[in-house]
Amino acid sequence: MSTKDKLKECIKEGKKGERHKGLREIKASEEQIKGHMNKAIHNFNAIDIFYKVGYSDWSASASFYCLYHCLLALLAKKGFESRNQSCTFALIEDLIENKEISLTKDELKEIFDKDVSEDLSHSNKILDIRENMQYSIKTFLEEKEFDFLSKRTKFLLDKLRKDVEK
């Protein structure tokens, strides 16, 4: 399905009531934008806290949701609310294609990729690290893996924050 077709489907789903599962057009709100960025920073801080207390498997989820809330802030800035991750990513992909944000498609693929990696345990994508930690029996990240995750999340957080603030 093309990005444009996915967006049409998502907007249609967004019209199905309060508990919709798509994209809903809203009035852009500084409160929503700031709220999503505050949650992104909250989740970023949790990455290190989980690691320090021995729950680094949760660091991977905190990393993903840090970046996801940055994306939700971008959507709020553009006048959309999302209740569906694939709809969020479709709209972000559209913003990239229209050169409205600086994030690249390759960077988006680190957070969300329709083409799932075959070997999650050796992937450097934040998405794959999160899925490996969430669905495996592993309960900790190796120090090298954690350092990569933390630094890469910080880089993407800073890049997305600039897009939100411009």
C-alpha positions as CSV (number, residue, x, y, z in Angstrom):
1,M,0.0,0.0,0.0
2,S,1.4,3.4,-0.9
3,T,2.0,6.1,1.8
4,K,-0.8,8.2,0.3
5,D,-3.3,5.3,0.4
6,K,-2.3,4.5,4.0
7,L,-2.8,8.1,5.0
8,K,-6.3,8.2,3.4
9,E,-7.2,5.0,5.4
10,C,-5.7,6.5,8.6
11,I,-7.7,9.7,8.3
12,K,-10.9,7.7,7.6
13,E,-10.2,5.6,10.7
14,G,-9.6,8.8,12.7
15,K,-13.2,9.9,12.1
16,K,-14.6,6.9,14.0
17,G,-15.2,8.4,17.4
18,E,-13.1,9.2,20.5
19,R,-11.4,5.8,20.6
20,H,-10.4,5.9,16.9
21,K,-7.4,3.9,15.6
22,G,-6.1,6.4,13.0
23,L,-5.2,10.0,12.4
24,R,-7.5,12.8,13.4
25,E,-7.2,16.4,12.3
26,I,-7.0,18.7,15.3
27,K,-6.1,22.3,16.0
28,A,-2.4,22.6,16.5
29,S,-1.8,23.2,20.2
30,E,1.3,24.3,22.0
31,E,0.1,22.4,25.0
32,Q,0.0,19.1,23.1
33,I,3.3,19.8,21.3
34,K,5.1,20.6,24.6
35,G,3.4,17.7,26.3
36,H,4.7,15.2,23.8
37,M,8.2,16.7,24.0
38,N,8.2,16.6,27.8
39,K,7.1,13.0,27.6
40,A,9.9,12.3,25.1
41,I,12.5,13.8,27.5
42,H,10.9,11.9,30.4
43,N,11.3,8.7,28.5
44,F,14.9,9.6,27.4
45,N,15.8,10.1,31.1
46,A,14.3,6.7,31.9
47,I,16.7,4.9,29.5
48,D,19.6,5.6,31.9
49,I,17.6,5.0,35.1
50,F,16.4,1.6,33.9
51,Y,20.0,0.7,33.0
52,K,21.3,1.8,36.4
53,V,18.7,-0.2,38.4
54,G,19.2,-3.4,36.4
55,Y,16.2,-3.2,34.0
56,S,18.0,-2.3,30.8
57,D,15.6,-4.4,28.8
58,W,13.2,-1.5,29.5
59,S,15.8,1.0,28.3
60,A,15.0,-0.2,24.8
61,S,11.3,0.5,25.1
62,A,12.0,3.9,26.7
63,S,14.3,4.7,23.8
64,F,11.6,3.8,21.3
65,Y,8.9,5.8,23.1
66,C,11.2,8.8,23.5
67,L,11.4,9.1,19.8
68,Y,7.8,8.1,19.2
69,H,6.6,11.0,21.3
70,C,8.9,13.4,19.3
71,L,7.0,12.1,16.2
72,L,3.7,12.7,18.0
73,A,4.9,16.3,18.7
74,L,5.6,16.8,15.0
75,L,2.1,15.5,14.2
76,A,0.5,17.8,16.7
77,K,2.4,20.7,15.2
78,K,1.0,19.8,11.8
79,G,-2.5,19.5,13.3
80,F,-2.9,15.8,13.8
81,E,-3.5,13.3,16.6
82,S,-2.5,9.7,16.1
83,R,-3.8,6.6,17.8
84,N,-2.0,4.1,15.6
85,Q,1.8,3.7,15.2
86,S,1.7,2.7,11.5
87,C,-0.5,5.8,10.8
88,T,2.1,8.0,12.7
89,F,4.9,6.6,10.7
90,A,3.0,7.0,7.4
91,L,2.4,10.7,8.1
92,I,6.1,11.2,9.1
93,E,7.2,9.5,5.9
94,D,5.0,11.9,4.0
95,L,6.5,14.8,5.8
96,I,10.0,13.5,4.9
97,E,9.0,13.1,1.2
98,N,7.7,16.6,1.2
99,K,10.9,17.9,2.8
100,E,8.9,19.4,5.7
101,I,11.3,17.8,8.3
102,S,15.0,17.0,8.4
103,L,14.6,13.4,9.5
104,T,15.7,11.1,6.7
105,K,13.9,7.9,5.6
106,D,16.9,5.9,6.8
107,E,16.6,7.5,10.2
108,L,12.9,6.8,10.3
109,K,13.7,3.1,9.5
110,E,15.7,3.0,12.8
111,I,12.5,3.7,14.6
112,F,10.0,2.0,12.3
113,D,10.6,-0.2,9.3
114,K,8.0,-2.0,7.2
115,D,10.8,-4.4,6.1
116,V,11.5,-6.3,9.3
117,S,15.1,-7.4,9.9
118,E,15.8,-11.1,9.7
119,D,18.3,-11.1,12.6
120,L,17.0,-8.9,15.4
121,S,19.9,-9.8,17.8
122,H,22.5,-8.2,15.5
123,S,20.6,-5.2,14.3
124,N,21.5,-1.6,15.3
125,K,18.0,-0.3,14.6
126,I,16.3,1.1,17.7
127,L,13.1,-0.7,16.6
128,D,14.9,-4.1,16.4
129,I,16.7,-3.6,19.7
130,R,13.4,-2.8,21.4
131,E,11.6,-5.8,19.7
132,N,14.5,-8.1,20.7
133,M,14.4,-7.0,24.3
134,Q,10.6,-7.0,24.4
135,Y,10.0,-10.5,22.9
136,S,13.1,-12.4,23.9
137,I,13.8,-13.8,27.3
138,K,16.9,-11.5,27.6
139,T,16.6,-9.1,30.6
140,F,19.6,-6.8,30.0
141,L,21.5,-4.9,27.4
142,E,25.3,-5.4,27.1
143,E,27.2,-2.2,27.9
144,K,28.2,-1.6,24.3
145,E,24.6,-2.1,23.1
146,F,23.3,0.2,25.8
147,D,25.8,2.9,24.9
148,F,24.9,2.7,21.3
149,L,21.2,2.9,22.0
150,S,21.6,5.8,24.4
151,K,23.8,7.9,22.1
152,R,21.7,7.2,19.0
153,T,18.5,8.0,20.8
154,K,20.0,11.3,22.0
155,F,21.1,12.2,18.4
156,L,17.7,11.5,17.0
157,L,15.9,13.3,19.9
158,D,18.0,16.4,19.3
159,K,17.3,16.3,15.5
160,L,13.6,15.8,16.0
161,R,13.5,18.5,18.7
162,K,14.9,21.0,16.2
163,D,12.1,20.1,13.7
164,V,9.5,20.6,16.4
165,E,10.9,23.9,17.4
166,K,11.4,25.4,13.9
